[in-house]
Each structure stands twice: as structure tokens, then as C-alpha cells.
Amino acid sequence: MITTKTTRNDPGYWRIPNSKTRPFRDWLRWGHGKVDILKAIEESVDTFYYQIAYDMGIDRLSKWMMMFGFGDYTGIDIYEESKANMPTREWKMARHRTHGIKVTQSLLVSDKATGPQHQCR
């Protein structure tokens, strides 16, 4: 999926390809320009992670997030803690009776925790 040589251009926003959705803004409104994985980590370049998550697809993204413990208990002793939903195709069908996956900002941002530590293929 990505290597240390992977770069993306960040104009300050990201839009789901071939859609008319609103743009997801980066925290740096005018963008970071050419971004590699080191710059993405150092400057927390949101759009870099959005594109990587989109490129991974919902199935691979869900699989990798689950391997890092997303959607499960944290192990912190908090009375109110509960397990979270991990969006998958099956969850989408059961919840909304459709196969379409709506990409949300929280799902895309969640990929930051798994980050570039592993090359996903």
C-alpha cells in the first residue's frame, strides 16, 4: 500500500474520488504540499491518511484496525466503557440494509493509529 517513498500532494483538503461529497479539510487550510510518510507523521497530515484509508478499502482497513484493537475494549478500568462498532461490509448490510459504504471522517482518521508501521498488501 505505502512505502517510505510513497508521496501524496496535499492541497488542504481531500474529497472521495468520483463523488460530489463535501471536501474533508486538513488542519492546515492551504495544505502541506508534497507529503511523504515522515512528513505525514511529523505534521499530522490528515489528507494523507484519508487517501491511504480509501486506497485500502473497507475490508482491508477493518481487518488491520481490528488487529490493532480498534472496536474492542481498551483494558482501562472505566465503568462506562463499551465495545465500538467496527464498520465492515457485513455490519453495513445488517445496520442499513445496503452494501454501500459511506466513508466517514472518523473512520478515516482512525487509521492514524495504525499508521505506516506495516506495509499492507
N, C-alpha and C positions, 0 to 999 in steps of 0.2 A: 504494500500500500504506500508506505513512505520510506525514505532512506534519509541519511544525513545530507544528501544532495537535492532532495525534493524542495522546490520553491513554489510559492504562490504569490500573486500580486494582490495586495490589499488596498482597494480604493476607499476603504472606510465603511463598506457595507457588503453584505452577501445576500443574494436572492436565490431561492430554489430554482435550479435550471429549468428552462422552458415553462415557467409559471408566471402568473401575474400577481403573486403574493407581494406583500409589502417587503421592503428590504429589512434585513436584520442588521442593525448598526453595530459597528465596532466601537469600543470605548473611545478610540482616537478618531474623531469625526472625519478628518481628512485622510485617514488611513496610514498604514505603515510602509507602503510601497512594496518592494520585493522582500519577501519573508521566507526564511528557511526555518527549520525546526528549532534551531538555537534561538533565533530572534523571536519565534513564536512563544517559546517558553519564557525568555527574558522579559518580553514586553506584553505578555498575555494577550496575544493577537487572536481575538475571538473568531474572526472570519477564517483564519487558517484551520481552526478546529471544526468549524461548521462544514467546510468543504471536505475535510478528511472524513467526518462522520457521514456525510452524504455519499461520498465515494465508497465507503464501507458497505452501505446498505443496512437495512433494519435487522436482517438476520445475523450478519457478522457482528454488527455493533452490539446487539443484545447478548450474543454469546460471549464476547470479550468483556463486556461490562459485568456480566454475571460471574465470570472468572475472577474479577477484582472485587466481588462482594456487593455490587450495586443491587438494590432491590431486596437485600437481606438485612437482618439485624446487625447493628454496629458492635454490639457487645458492651456498650456503655450502659451503666445501670441507670436508665431513665424509665420511670414508670409509664410514661405516655408513649414510648417508642413502639412503632409497629412496622411491619414489613411494607415496602413500597411496591407498586406495580412496575414490572419491567416490561415496557412495550415490546411486543413481538407480533408477528402476523396472527398467531392464534389468539392472543389477548385482544387484538383489534377486532377480529371476527366475533368473538364472544361478547365483547362490550358494545360494539357499534354495528354489528352485523354487516360489515363491509371489509373487503381485503385491502382497501386503500390505506396507505399510511400517511397520516398528517405529521409532517416534521415540525416539532416544536422547539423553541429556543432552549428550554430546559433539557431536553433530550440531547441536543447538540452540544450544549455547554458541559453536560455531564461527562463527555468524552475527555475533557481536560484531565480528569483524574487518572485515566488510563494512559493518556498522552502518548508520546512516541517511544515508550520504553521497549516496545516489541514491534517488530515488523509483522503486520497482519496480512496474510495471503491465503 
